[in-house]
């Protein structure tokens, strides 16, 4: 009445479930590490400084550094009187 050992149909399912559990655990571990170290925040915030400078002031620098180079900060003057030619 005993089944022979040749019938191993459930072994493949069991191994697949174990692999899924290991991969799921590794994914959760890596996600938690990235969240705690704020890896994505540094990847996004560092380039954003130069992009923000370009959007605000027209120069590829940090907004604070490029603010003085904005065209509105230039010393300009106008003359009401026309020049004689």
VMD Tcl script that builds the backbone (N, CA, C; Angstrom):
set m [mol new atoms 255]
animate dup $m
set s [atomselect $m all]
$s set {name element resname resid chain x y z} {
  {N N UNK 1 A 0.797 -1.187 0.000}
  {CA C UNK 1 A 0.000 0.000 0.000}
  {C C UNK 1 A 0.848 1.264 0.000}
  {N N UNK 2 A 2.081 1.157 0.351}
  {CA C UNK 2 A 2.944 2.333 0.332}
  {C C UNK 2 A 3.185 2.776 -1.105}
  {N N UNK 3 A 3.229 4.106 -1.279}
  {CA C UNK 3 A 3.518 4.645 -2.606}
  {C C UNK 3 A 5.022 4.588 -2.827}
  {N N UNK 4 A 5.423 4.314 -4.014}
  {CA C UNK 4 A 6.866 4.289 -4.268}
  {C C UNK 4 A 7.434 5.712 -4.274}
  {N N UNK 5 A 8.716 5.791 -4.058}
  {CA C UNK 5 A 9.391 7.084 -4.022}
  {C C UNK 5 A 9.462 7.736 -5.401}
  {N N UNK 6 A 9.076 6.997 -6.427}
  {CA C UNK 6 A 9.111 7.553 -7.773}
  {C C UNK 6 A 8.070 8.662 -7.951}
  {N N UNK 7 A 7.062 8.680 -7.125}
  {CA C UNK 7 A 6.007 9.682 -7.235}
  {C C UNK 7 A 6.419 10.930 -6.456}
  {N N UNK 8 A 7.067 11.841 -7.137}
  {CA C UNK 8 A 7.566 13.053 -6.491}
  {C C UNK 8 A 6.920 14.295 -7.096}
  {N N UNK 9 A 5.652 14.226 -7.419}
  {CA C UNK 9 A 4.953 15.351 -8.033}
  {C C UNK 9 A 4.858 16.554 -7.114}
  {N N UNK 10 A 4.789 16.379 -5.827}
  {CA C UNK 10 A 4.663 17.489 -4.895}
  {C C UNK 10 A 5.976 18.178 -4.579}
  {N N UNK 11 A 7.084 17.546 -4.905}
  {CA C UNK 11 A 8.383 18.133 -4.583}
  {C C UNK 11 A 8.612 19.415 -5.370}
  {N N UNK 12 A 8.221 19.431 -6.626}
  {CA C UNK 12 A 8.423 20.632 -7.435}
  {C C UNK 12 A 7.590 21.796 -6.898}
  {N N UNK 13 A 6.382 21.526 -6.467}
  {CA C UNK 13 A 5.533 22.576 -5.898}
  {C C UNK 13 A 6.141 23.093 -4.602}
  {N N UNK 14 A 6.617 22.195 -3.765}
  {CA C UNK 14 A 7.227 22.589 -2.501}
  {C C UNK 14 A 8.474 23.440 -2.732}
  {N N UNK 15 A 9.304 23.062 -3.682}
  {CA C UNK 15 A 10.501 23.846 -3.979}
  {C C UNK 15 A 10.139 25.214 -4.547}
  {N N UNK 16 A 9.117 25.270 -5.375}
  {CA C UNK 16 A 8.684 26.553 -5.931}
  {C C UNK 16 A 8.180 27.473 -4.825}
  {N N UNK 17 A 7.444 26.930 -3.878}
  {CA C UNK 17 A 6.944 27.734 -2.757}
  {C C UNK 17 A 8.107 28.223 -1.903}
  {N N UNK 18 A 9.082 27.376 -1.653}
  {CA C UNK 18 A 10.244 27.786 -0.867}
  {C C UNK 18 A 11.037 28.891 -1.575}
  {N N UNK 19 A 11.202 28.767 -2.878}
  {CA C UNK 19 A 11.908 29.809 -3.629}
  {C C UNK 19 A 11.142 31.118 -3.564}
  {N N UNK 20 A 9.812 31.067 -3.697}
  {CA C UNK 20 A 8.998 32.279 -3.606}
  {C C UNK 20 A 9.118 32.932 -2.235}
  {N N UNK 21 A 9.129 32.129 -1.188}
  {CA C UNK 21 A 9.251 32.672 0.166}
  {C C UNK 21 A 10.612 33.346 0.348}
  {N N UNK 22 A 11.669 32.723 -0.148}
  {CA C UNK 22 A 13.007 33.300 -0.024}
  {C C UNK 22 A 13.101 34.606 -0.820}
  {N N UNK 23 A 12.592 34.622 -2.043}
  {CA C UNK 23 A 12.636 35.841 -2.856}
  {C C UNK 23 A 11.790 36.954 -2.247}
  {N N UNK 24 A 10.642 36.610 -1.710}
  {CA C UNK 24 A 9.786 37.607 -1.068}
  {C C UNK 24 A 10.479 38.195 0.157}
  {N N UNK 25 A 11.110 37.346 0.958}
  {CA C UNK 25 A 11.845 37.826 2.128}
  {C C UNK 25 A 13.009 38.722 1.743}
  {N N UNK 26 A 13.744 38.342 0.693}
  {CA C UNK 26 A 14.869 39.166 0.237}
  {C C UNK 26 A 14.377 40.512 -0.282}
  {N N UNK 27 A 13.245 40.511 -0.984}
  {CA C UNK 27 A 12.684 41.764 -1.490}
  {C C UNK 27 A 12.282 42.679 -0.349}
  {N N UNK 28 A 11.641 42.137 0.662}
  {CA C UNK 28 A 11.250 42.948 1.816}
  {C C UNK 28 A 12.472 43.495 2.551}
  {N N UNK 29 A 13.502 42.673 2.690}
  {CA C UNK 29 A 14.723 43.106 3.369}
  {C C UNK 29 A 15.394 44.254 2.612}
  {N N UNK 30 A 15.525 44.111 1.301}
  {CA C UNK 30 A 16.164 45.154 0.490}
  {C C UNK 30 A 15.337 46.429 0.504}
  {N N UNK 31 A 14.015 46.293 0.417}
  {CA C UNK 31 A 13.151 47.479 0.439}
  {C C UNK 31 A 13.266 48.211 1.767}
  {N N UNK 32 A 13.341 47.478 2.856}
  {CA C UNK 32 A 13.465 48.107 4.175}
  {C C UNK 32 A 14.812 48.810 4.322}
  {N N UNK 33 A 15.881 48.197 3.797}
  {CA C UNK 33 A 17.203 48.826 3.851}
  {C C UNK 33 A 17.219 50.129 3.050}
  {N N UNK 34 A 16.644 50.099 1.855}
  {CA C UNK 34 A 16.617 51.303 1.029}
  {C C UNK 34 A 15.781 52.395 1.678}
  {N N UNK 35 A 14.716 52.007 2.350}
  {CA C UNK 35 A 13.871 52.993 3.021}
  {C C UNK 35 A 14.598 53.614 4.204}
  {N N UNK 36 A 15.305 52.807 4.968}
  {CA C UNK 36 A 15.968 53.325 6.164}
  {C C UNK 36 A 17.166 54.214 5.810}
  {N N UNK 37 A 17.852 53.916 4.726}
  {CA C UNK 37 A 19.008 54.719 4.332}
  {C C UNK 37 A 18.625 55.882 3.423}
  {N N UNK 38 A 17.376 55.982 3.064}
  {CA C UNK 38 A 16.865 57.033 2.182}
  {C C UNK 38 A 17.696 57.127 0.905}
  {N N UNK 39 A 17.912 55.991 0.269}
  {CA C UNK 39 A 18.727 55.946 -0.944}
  {C C UNK 39 A 18.051 56.677 -2.093}
  {N N UNK 40 A 16.753 56.490 -2.228}
  {CA C UNK 40 A 16.053 57.138 -3.337}
  {C C UNK 40 A 15.972 58.646 -3.136}
  {N N UNK 41 A 15.884 59.075 -1.901}
  {CA C UNK 41 A 15.801 60.517 -1.639}
  {C C UNK 41 A 17.080 61.221 -2.081}
  {N N UNK 42 A 18.223 60.616 -1.826}
  {CA C UNK 42 A 19.479 61.256 -2.232}
  {C C UNK 42 A 19.666 61.201 -3.742}
  {N N UNK 43 A 19.171 60.157 -4.378}
  {CA C UNK 43 A 19.286 60.050 -5.833}
  {C C UNK 43 A 18.443 61.121 -6.512}
  {N N UNK 44 A 17.313 61.450 -5.918}
  {CA C UNK 44 A 16.411 62.435 -6.521}
  {C C UNK 44 A 16.788 63.854 -6.121}
  {N N UNK 45 A 17.176 64.074 -4.876}
  {CA C UNK 45 A 17.386 65.448 -4.406}
  {C C UNK 45 A 18.680 66.076 -4.930}
  {N N UNK 46 A 19.725 65.308 -5.128}
  {CA C UNK 46 A 20.989 65.889 -5.602}
  {C C UNK 46 A 20.862 66.480 -7.006}
  {N N UNK 47 A 20.341 65.754 -7.990}
  {CA C UNK 47 A 20.189 66.373 -9.311}
  {C C UNK 47 A 19.128 67.467 -9.325}
  {N N UNK 48 A 18.178 67.393 -8.420}
  {CA C UNK 48 A 17.097 68.371 -8.424}
  {C C UNK 48 A 17.599 69.775 -8.114}
  {N N UNK 49 A 18.689 69.890 -7.369}
  {CA C UNK 49 A 19.215 71.222 -7.037}
  {C C UNK 49 A 19.624 71.983 -8.293}
  {N N UNK 50 A 20.345 71.327 -9.186}
  {CA C UNK 50 A 20.757 72.031 -10.405}
  {C C UNK 50 A 19.577 72.259 -11.341}
  {N N UNK 51 A 18.632 71.344 -11.358}
  {CA C UNK 51 A 17.439 71.543 -12.187}
  {C C UNK 51 A 16.623 72.708 -11.647}
  {N N UNK 52 A 16.502 72.800 -10.339}
  {CA C UNK 52 A 15.761 73.912 -9.740}
  {C C UNK 52 A 16.450 75.240 -10.040}
  {N N UNK 53 A 17.774 75.250 -10.036}
  {CA C UNK 53 A 18.504 76.467 -10.387}
  {C C UNK 53 A 18.249 76.889 -11.821}
  {N N UNK 54 A 18.169 75.910 -12.727}
  {CA C UNK 54 A 17.879 76.233 -14.124}
  {C C UNK 54 A 16.450 76.747 -14.274}
  {N N UNK 55 A 15.517 76.139 -13.563}
  {CA C UNK 55 A 14.125 76.583 -13.652}
  {C C UNK 55 A 13.935 77.976 -13.063}
  {N N UNK 56 A 14.590 78.246 -11.955}
  {CA C UNK 56 A 14.394 79.530 -11.281}
  {C C UNK 56 A 15.209 80.655 -11.906}
  {N N UNK 57 A 16.467 80.365 -12.255}
  {CA C UNK 57 A 17.378 81.449 -12.611}
  {C C UNK 57 A 18.032 81.321 -13.979}
  {N N UNK 58 A 17.883 80.196 -14.630}
  {CA C UNK 58 A 18.459 80.036 -15.962}
  {C C UNK 58 A 19.901 79.579 -15.983}
  {N N UNK 59 A 20.419 79.056 -14.871}
  {CA C UNK 59 A 21.795 78.561 -14.809}
  {C C UNK 59 A 21.802 77.189 -14.150}
  {N N UNK 60 A 22.703 76.314 -14.610}
  {CA C UNK 60 A 22.794 74.967 -14.063}
  {C C UNK 60 A 23.598 74.975 -12.766}
  {N N UNK 61 A 23.084 75.615 -11.779}
  {CA C UNK 61 A 23.700 75.648 -10.447}
  {C C UNK 61 A 22.587 75.531 -9.425}
  {N N UNK 62 A 22.977 75.449 -8.166}
  {CA C UNK 62 A 21.974 75.461 -7.101}
  {C C UNK 62 A 21.242 76.804 -7.130}
  {N N UNK 63 A 19.981 76.834 -6.743}
  {CA C UNK 63 A 19.225 78.095 -6.809}
  {C C UNK 63 A 19.860 79.225 -6.011}
  {N N UNK 64 A 20.440 78.913 -4.863}
  {CA C UNK 64 A 21.054 79.954 -4.037}
  {C C UNK 64 A 22.267 80.560 -4.738}
  {N N UNK 65 A 23.051 79.723 -5.401}
  {CA C UNK 65 A 24.269 80.204 -6.058}
  {C C UNK 65 A 23.962 80.946 -7.353}
  {N N UNK 66 A 22.932 80.537 -8.055}
  {CA C UNK 66 A 22.648 81.161 -9.349}
  {C C UNK 66 A 21.668 82.324 -9.253}
  {N N UNK 67 A 21.153 82.595 -8.085}
  {CA C UNK 67 A 20.176 83.678 -7.925}
  {C C UNK 67 A 20.777 85.036 -8.285}
  {N N UNK 68 A 22.042 85.243 -7.988}
  {CA C UNK 68 A 22.670 86.539 -8.291}
  {C C UNK 68 A 22.934 86.705 -9.784}
  {N N UNK 69 A 22.915 85.625 -10.540}
  {CA C UNK 69 A 23.182 85.693 -11.976}
  {C C UNK 69 A 21.908 85.834 -12.800}
  {N N UNK 70 A 20.750 85.857 -12.151}
  {CA C UNK 70 A 19.481 85.996 -12.862}
  {C C UNK 70 A 19.430 87.362 -13.551}
  {N N UNK 71 A 18.888 87.440 -14.758}
  {CA C UNK 71 A 18.850 88.727 -15.472}
  {C C UNK 71 A 18.134 89.847 -14.717}
  {N N UNK 72 A 17.197 89.534 -13.867}
  {CA C UNK 72 A 16.514 90.586 -13.107}
  {C C UNK 72 A 17.415 91.222 -12.052}
  {N N UNK 73 A 18.510 90.584 -11.727}
  {CA C UNK 73 A 19.429 91.131 -10.724}
  {C C UNK 73 A 20.474 92.061 -11.331}
  {N N UNK 74 A 20.516 92.163 -12.646}
  {CA C UNK 74 A 21.513 93.018 -13.293}
  {C C UNK 74 A 21.178 94.482 -13.057}
  {N N UNK 75 A 22.212 95.306 -12.988}
  {CA C UNK 75 A 22.026 96.745 -12.848}
  {C C UNK 75 A 21.688 97.315 -14.216}
  {N N UNK 76 A 20.487 97.778 -14.364}
  {CA C UNK 76 A 20.072 98.348 -15.640}
  {C C UNK 76 A 19.576 99.765 -15.410}
  {N N UNK 77 A 19.688 100.541 -16.418}
  {CA C UNK 77 A 19.137 101.887 -16.333}
  {C C UNK 77 A 18.554 102.252 -17.695}
  {N N UNK 78 A 17.630 103.140 -17.683}
  {CA C UNK 78 A 17.050 103.601 -18.936}
  {C C UNK 78 A 17.211 105.110 -19.016}
  {N N UNK 79 A 17.130 105.600 -20.204}
  {CA C UNK 79 A 17.239 107.036 -20.419}
  {C C UNK 79 A 15.928 107.532 -21.025}
  {N N UNK 80 A 15.384 108.548 -20.430}
  {CA C UNK 80 A 14.147 109.122 -20.945}
  {C C UNK 80 A 14.441 109.983 -22.172}
  {N N UNK 81 A 15.576 110.662 -22.152}
  {CA C UNK 81 A 15.938 111.541 -23.268}
  {C C UNK 81 A 16.550 110.722 -24.394}
  {N N UNK 82 A 16.213 111.087 -25.603}
  {CA C UNK 82 A 16.785 110.426 -26.768}
  {C C UNK 82 A 18.190 110.954 -27.016}
  {N N UNK 83 A 19.016 110.110 -27.571}
  {CA C UNK 83 A 20.382 110.531 -27.894}
  {C C UNK 83 A 20.379 111.334 -29.189}
  {N N UNK 84 A 21.211 112.343 -29.232}
  {CA C UNK 84 A 21.371 113.124 -30.466}
  {C C UNK 84 A 22.325 112.393 -31.393}
  {N N UNK 85 A 21.966 112.354 -32.632}
  {CA C UNK 85 A 22.835 111.674 -33.602}
  {C C UNK 85 A 23.614 112.673 -34.393}
}
mol reanalyze $m
mol bondsrecalc $m
mol representation Tube
mol addrep $m
